[in-house]
């Protein structure tokens, strides 16, 4: 017989465990919904901020494009105004040039008119004195510009001839003063500018041919004559001896005498030729060896290391700098700045002495030329015809 199943008795400790998870599910769903709404709100806010930022950037780009267009328009207008101003400036410059030409013409005409009025108002002697004084003062200016006394001497000689033709007793003191000034000016020592300029040009042309201190010496190779071509070589001597012996022994062979002597002489000739060939070959090889090894070792004294360590590229620039130095001296000579020209020549002479071979004839010639140029570039003060001017002033005031 089966007994009915009795329901289990609930455990008081396990009874509250079943319904416990049901109350915790509702708060979790509420928190997740809140987080979702917050994320949605943040996304919406980010989207709105992005849209606002994009609109702002669009407005900024439009503003920059507008301003760039305005700037280009203003630049084009500025270029147009600048072109117009340039054209106006050129026009004004041309007009100013024409005005200056006309003003110079008017000034020249006015000066000519004043000279004509003065010449009409003056007497013949006064005109002669004034003309001589003007010519002498103009010659003084020309002498100062050219650095030569020839214009001044020519003007004084012309004034002396005019006074002689005038034959006026009151102009005799002027004639004597002119003679004294001519003697004093001729006795003055001045710089001969054209000669010195030509000397500088010649020195510049010679710089490319100057040997440097660190340059290799020139080795002259003498060809070694062959033993057969040398008239005094041992082979030629043996050959001549053999020919003479053969010519001497020919009658003996024809007569049938001394065959042993002929064989001995032939052996001696062969041995002599071998010795001559060996000695000539050894001598030729030794000469070729000496010529080939002559440039491998070079012993020289170095007093200035910077000159010995000069590279080929630096030697090129050294020559070019020397040329520029001498050309600066030439410009100073033509500009009558003799102190500057003498300093440039001294610098060039120092460089030549330092970096170029002083034993070479071309270097010695250049050094002599530079030394002479330094001595010649000493300009004295240009003499002035003060006695003549004083005598002309006395003659003009004594009318």
C-alpha positions as CSV (number, residue, x, y, z in Angstrom):
1,X,0.0,0.0,0.0
2,X,1.3,3.3,-1.0
3,X,1.2,6.1,1.3
4,X,0.4,9.6,0.1
5,X,3.2,12.0,-0.3
6,X,3.3,14.5,2.3
7,X,4.3,18.0,1.3
8,X,7.6,19.1,2.5
9,X,7.8,21.3,5.4
10,X,9.1,24.7,4.4
11,X,12.4,25.7,5.9
12,X,12.1,28.8,7.9
13,X,15.7,29.9,6.9
14,X,15.2,29.4,3.2
15,X,11.8,30.8,2.9
16,X,12.7,34.5,2.3
17,X,15.3,33.6,-0.3
18,X,12.9,33.2,-3.1
19,X,11.2,36.6,-3.4
20,X,14.4,38.6,-2.5
21,X,15.6,39.3,-6.2
22,X,12.2,40.7,-7.3
23,X,12.4,44.0,-5.4
24,X,16.1,44.7,-6.7
25,X,15.2,44.4,-10.4
26,X,13.1,47.5,-10.5
27,X,15.8,49.9,-9.3
28,X,18.3,48.5,-11.8
29,X,15.9,49.2,-14.6
30,X,15.3,52.7,-13.4
31,X,19.0,53.5,-13.2
32,X,19.7,52.1,-16.7
33,X,16.8,54.3,-18.1
34,X,18.3,57.3,-16.3
35,X,21.7,56.7,-17.8
36,X,20.2,56.2,-21.3
37,X,18.3,59.5,-21.0
38,X,21.4,61.3,-19.7
39,X,23.5,59.9,-22.7
40,X,20.7,60.9,-25.1
41,X,20.7,64.4,-23.6
42,X,24.5,64.6,-23.9
43,X,24.4,63.4,-27.5
44,X,21.8,66.0,-28.3
45,X,23.8,68.7,-26.6
46,X,27.0,67.6,-28.5
47,X,25.0,67.6,-31.7
48,X,23.7,71.1,-31.0
49,X,27.2,72.3,-30.1
50,X,28.6,70.7,-33.3
51,X,25.9,72.4,-35.4
52,X,26.6,75.7,-33.7
53,X,30.3,75.3,-34.2
54,X,29.9,74.4,-37.9
55,X,27.7,77.4,-38.4
56,X,30.3,79.6,-36.7
57,X,33.1,78.2,-38.8
58,X,31.0,78.7,-42.0
59,X,30.4,82.3,-41.0
60,X,34.2,82.7,-40.3
61,X,35.1,81.3,-43.6
62,X,32.7,83.6,-45.4
63,X,34.1,86.6,-43.5
64,X,37.6,85.6,-44.4
65,X,36.7,85.1,-48.0
66,X,35.0,88.5,-48.1
67,X,37.9,90.2,-46.4
68,X,40.4,88.4,-48.8
69,X,38.3,89.6,-51.8
70,X,38.4,93.2,-50.3
71,X,42.1,92.9,-49.8
72,X,42.8,91.8,-53.3
73,X,40.6,94.6,-54.6
74,X,42.5,97.1,-52.5
75,X,45.8,95.7,-53.6
76,X,44.8,96.0,-57.2
77,X,43.7,99.6,-56.6
78,X,47.0,100.3,-54.8
79,X,49.0,98.9,-57.7
80,X,47.0,101.0,-60.1
81,X,47.7,104.1,-58.0
82,X,51.3,103.2,-57.8
83,X,51.6,102.8,-61.5
84,X,49.9,106.2,-62.0
85,X,52.2,107.8,-59.4
86,X,55.2,106.2,-61.2
87,X,54.1,107.5,-64.5
88,X,53.5,111.0,-63.0
89,X,56.9,110.9,-61.4
90,X,58.5,110.0,-64.7
91,X,56.6,112.8,-66.4
92,X,57.7,115.2,-63.7
93,X,61.3,114.0,-63.9
94,X,61.3,114.6,-67.7
95,X,59.8,118.0,-67.2
96,X,62.3,118.8,-64.5
97,X,65.1,117.7,-66.9
98,X,63.8,119.9,-69.6
99,X,63.4,122.8,-67.1
100,X,67.0,122.3,-65.9
101,X,68.3,122.3,-69.5
102,X,66.4,125.5,-70.2
103,X,67.6,127.0,-66.9
104,X,71.2,126.1,-67.8
105,X,70.8,127.6,-71.2
106,X,69.3,130.8,-69.7
107,X,72.2,130.9,-67.1
108,X,74.7,130.4,-69.9
109,X,73.2,133.1,-72.0
110,X,73.0,135.4,-69.0
111,X,76.7,134.8,-68.2
112,X,77.6,135.3,-71.8
113,X,75.6,138.5,-71.8
114,X,77.3,139.7,-68.6
115,X,80.7,138.9,-70.0
116,X,79.9,140.7,-73.2
117,X,78.7,143.8,-71.3
118,X,81.8,143.7,-69.1
119,X,84.1,143.3,-72.1
120,X,82.4,146.3,-73.8
121,X,82.8,148.4,-70.7
122,X,86.4,147.5,-70.1
123,X,89.4,148.7,-72.0
124,X,91.8,146.6,-74.0
125,X,94.4,146.2,-71.3
126,X,91.8,145.4,-68.7
127,X,90.3,142.8,-70.9
128,X,93.7,141.2,-71.5
129,X,94.4,141.1,-67.7
130,X,91.0,139.6,-67.0
131,X,91.3,137.0,-69.8
132,X,94.7,136.0,-68.6
133,X,93.5,135.6,-65.0
134,X,90.5,133.6,-66.0
135,X,92.6,131.3,-68.2
136,X,95.1,130.8,-65.4
137,X,92.4,130.0,-62.8
138,X,90.7,127.6,-65.2
139,X,94.1,125.9,-65.8
140,X,94.5,125.6,-62.0
141,X,91.2,123.7,-61.8
142,X,92.2,121.5,-64.7
143,X,95.5,120.7,-63.0
144,X,93.8,119.8,-59.8
145,X,91.4,117.5,-61.6
146,X,94.0,115.8,-63.8
147,X,96.9,115.9,-61.3
148,X,99.2,117.2,-64.0
149,X,101.0,120.6,-64.3
150,X,100.8,120.6,-68.1
151,X,97.5,122.6,-68.3
152,X,98.9,125.2,-66.0
153,X,102.2,125.5,-67.8
154,X,100.4,125.8,-71.2
155,X,98.2,128.6,-69.8
156,X,101.1,130.5,-68.4
157,X,103.0,130.2,-71.6
158,X,100.0,131.4,-73.6
159,X,99.6,134.4,-71.2
160,X,103.3,135.2,-71.6
161,X,102.9,135.3,-75.4
162,X,99.8,137.5,-75.2
163,X,101.7,140.0,-73.0
164,X,104.6,140.0,-75.4
165,X,102.3,140.8,-78.3
166,X,100.5,143.5,-76.3
167,X,103.8,145.3,-75.6
168,X,102.5,147.2,-72.5
169,X,105.1,148.4,-70.0
170,X,102.8,148.1,-67.0
171,X,102.4,144.4,-67.8
172,X,106.2,143.7,-67.5
173,X,105.9,142.7,-63.8
174,X,103.3,140.2,-64.8
175,X,105.6,138.8,-67.4
176,X,108.4,138.4,-65.0
177,X,106.1,136.7,-62.4
178,X,104.9,134.3,-65.1
179,X,108.5,133.3,-65.9
180,X,109.3,132.6,-62.2
181,X,106.1,130.5,-61.8
182,X,106.9,128.5,-64.9
183,X,110.4,127.6,-63.6
184,X,109.0,126.7,-60.2
185,X,106.3,124.5,-61.5
186,X,108.6,122.7,-63.9
187,X,111.0,122.0,-61.0
188,X,108.2,120.4,-58.9
189,X,108.1,116.6,-58.9
190,X,104.7,115.2,-59.5
191,X,103.3,111.7,-59.9
192,X,103.2,110.5,-63.5
193,X,99.7,108.9,-63.3
194,X,99.6,107.3,-66.8
195,X,103.0,105.6,-66.4
196,X,102.1,104.3,-62.9
197,X,98.8,103.0,-64.1
198,X,100.5,101.2,-67.0
199,X,103.0,99.7,-64.5
200,X,100.2,98.5,-62.3
201,X,98.4,96.9,-65.3
202,X,101.6,95.1,-66.3
203,X,102.1,93.8,-62.7
204,X,98.5,92.5,-62.7
205,X,99.2,90.5,-65.9
206,X,102.4,89.0,-64.4
207,X,100.7,87.6,-61.3
208,X,99.5,84.5,-63.1
209,X,103.1,83.5,-64.0
210,X,104.5,83.9,-60.4
211,X,105.6,80.5,-58.9
212,X,104.4,79.8,-55.4
213,X,106.6,78.8,-52.5
214,X,105.0,75.4,-52.3
215,X,105.2,74.8,-56.0
216,X,107.0,71.7,-57.3
217,X,110.4,72.4,-58.9
218,X,110.7,72.0,-62.6
219,X,112.5,68.7,-63.5
220,X,114.1,68.5,-66.9
221,X,114.3,64.9,-68.1
222,X,117.1,64.2,-70.5
223,X,116.6,61.2,-72.8
224,X,119.1,58.4,-72.3
225,X,120.8,57.6,-75.6
226,X,120.7,54.1,-76.9
227,X,123.9,52.2,-76.9
228,X,123.8,51.6,-80.6
229,X,123.2,55.3,-81.4
230,X,125.8,56.8,-79.1
231,X,129.1,57.3,-81.0
232,X,131.2,56.9,-77.9
233,X,129.3,54.0,-76.3
234,X,131.1,50.7,-75.5
235,X,129.1,48.8,-78.1
236,X,130.0,51.2,-80.8
237,X,133.7,51.0,-79.7
238,X,133.6,47.2,-79.8
239,X,131.9,47.2,-83.2
240,X,134.5,49.5,-84.5
241,X,137.2,47.4,-83.0
242,X,135.7,44.3,-84.5
243,X,135.4,45.9,-87.9
244,X,139.1,46.9,-87.7
245,X,140.1,43.5,-86.6
246,X,138.1,41.9,-89.4
247,X,139.6,44.2,-91.9
248,X,143.1,43.4,-90.6
249,X,142.6,39.6,-90.5
250,X,141.0,39.3,-93.9
251,X,144.2,39.0,-95.8
252,X,145.4,36.4,-93.2
253,X,142.3,34.3,-93.8
254,X,142.6,34.5,-97.5
255,X,146.2,33.4,-97.2
256,X,145.2,30.5,-94.9
257,X,147.1,31.5,-91.8
258,X,146.3,31.9,-88.1
259,X,142.7,30.2,-87.8
260,X,143.1,30.0,-84.0
261,X,143.7,33.7,-83.7
262,X,140.5,34.4,-85.7
263,X,138.5,32.2,-83.4
264,X,140.0,33.9,-80.3
265,X,139.3,37.4,-81.7
266,X,135.7,36.4,-82.4
267,X,135.2,35.2,-78.9
268,X,136.7,38.3,-77.4
269,X,134.5,40.5,-79.6
270,X,131.3,38.6,-78.5
271,X,132.4,38.9,-74.8
272,X,133.1,42.6,-75.2
273,X,129.7,43.2,-76.9
274,X,128.0,41.3,-74.0
275,X,129.8,43.4,-71.4
276,X,129.0,46.6,-73.3
277,X,125.3,45.7,-73.6
278,X,125.1,44.8,-69.9
279,X,126.8,48.1,-68.8
280,X,124.7,50.3,-71.2
281,X,121.4,48.5,-70.1
282,X,122.2,48.9,-66.4
283,X,123.1,52.6,-66.9
284,X,119.9,53.2,-68.8
285,X,117.8,51.5,-66.2
286,X,119.5,53.4,-63.4
287,X,118.9,56.7,-65.2
288,X,115.2,55.9,-65.8
289,X,114.9,54.9,-62.1
290,X,116.4,58.2,-60.9
291,X,114.2,60.2,-63.3
292,X,111.1,58.3,-62.1
293,X,111.8,58.7,-58.4
294,X,113.1,62.3,-58.5
295,X,109.6,63.8,-57.6
296,X,108.9,61.4,-54.8
297,X,111.0,63.1,-52.2
298,X,111.7,66.8,-52.0
299,X,113.6,68.5,-49.2
300,X,113.0,72.2,-48.8
301,X,113.2,74.8,-46.0
302,X,109.9,76.1,-44.7
303,X,110.1,79.5,-43.1
304,X,106.4,80.3,-43.4
305,X,104.1,77.4,-42.9
306,X,101.0,79.1,-44.2
307,X,102.7,79.5,-47.6
308,X,103.7,75.8,-47.7
309,X,100.2,74.6,-46.7
310,X,98.5,76.7,-49.4
311,X,96.1,74.5,-51.5
312,X,95.6,75.0,-55.3
313,X,92.1,76.4,-54.8
314,X,93.5,78.9,-52.3
315,X,96.4,79.8,-54.7
316,X,93.8,80.8,-57.3
317,X,91.9,83.0,-54.8
318,X,95.3,84.4,-53.6
319,X,96.1,85.5,-57.2
320,X,92.6,87.0,-57.6
321,X,92.9,88.9,-54.3
322,X,96.3,90.3,-55.4
323,X,94.7,91.4,-58.7
324,X,91.9,93.1,-56.8
325,X,94.4,94.8,-54.4
326,X,96.4,96.2,-57.3
327,X,93.2,97.3,-59.1
328,X,92.2,99.1,-55.9
329,X,95.6,100.8,-56.0
330,X,95.0,101.8,-59.6
331,X,91.6,103.3,-58.7
332,X,93.1,105.2,-55.8
333,X,95.8,106.4,-58.2
334,X,93.3,107.7,-60.7
335,X,91.3,109.3,-57.9
336,X,94.4,111.1,-56.7
337,X,94.3,109.2,-53.3
338,X,98.0,108.4,-53.2
339,X,98.1,107.4,-49.6
340,X,95.4,104.7,-50.2
341,X,97.1,103.5,-53.4
342,X,100.5,103.3,-51.6
343,X,98.9,101.2,-48.8
344,X,97.3,98.8,-51.3
345,X,100.6,98.4,-53.1
346,X,102.3,97.7,-49.7
347,X,99.7,95.0,-48.9
348,X,100.2,93.4,-52.3
349,X,104.0,93.4,-51.9
350,X,103.7,91.7,-48.5
351,X,101.5,89.0,-50.0
352,X,104.0,88.4,-52.8
353,X,106.9,88.2,-50.4
354,X,104.9,85.7,-48.2
355,X,103.4,83.3,-50.7
356,X,105.6,83.4,-53.8
357,X,109.0,82.1,-54.5
358,X,111.5,85.0,-53.9
359,X,114.2,83.2,-55.9
360,X,112.2,83.2,-59.2
361,X,113.2,86.0,-61.7
362,X,109.5,86.9,-62.3
363,X,108.9,87.3,-58.5
364,X,112.0,89.5,-58.1
365,X,110.8,91.7,-61.1
366,X,107.4,92.1,-59.5
367,X,108.8,93.0,-56.1
368,X,111.1,95.6,-57.7
369,X,108.1,97.1,-59.6
370,X,106.0,97.3,-56.4
371,X,108.9,98.8,-54.5
372,X,109.4,101.4,-57.2
373,X,105.6,102.1,-57.2
374,X,105.7,102.7,-53.5
375,X,108.5,105.2,-54.0
376,X,106.7,107.0,-56.8
377,X,103.4,107.3,-55.1
378,X,104.4,110.3,-53.1
379,X,102.5,113.3,-54.3
380,X,103.7,116.7,-53.3
381,X,101.3,119.7,-53.1
382,X,100.4,121.0,-56.6
383,X,102.2,124.3,-57.1
384,X,100.1,127.4,-57.7
385,X,101.1,130.5,-59.7
386,X,100.7,132.8,-56.8
387,X,103.2,135.4,-58.1
388,X,101.4,135.6,-61.4
389,X,98.0,136.0,-59.7
390,X,99.4,138.7,-57.4
391,X,100.9,140.6,-60.3
392,X,97.7,140.4,-62.3
393,X,95.7,141.8,-59.3
394,X,98.2,144.7,-59.0
395,X,97.9,145.3,-62.8
396,X,94.1,145.2,-62.7
397,X,94.0,147.6,-59.7
398,X,96.5,150.0,-61.2
399,X,94.4,151.2,-64.1
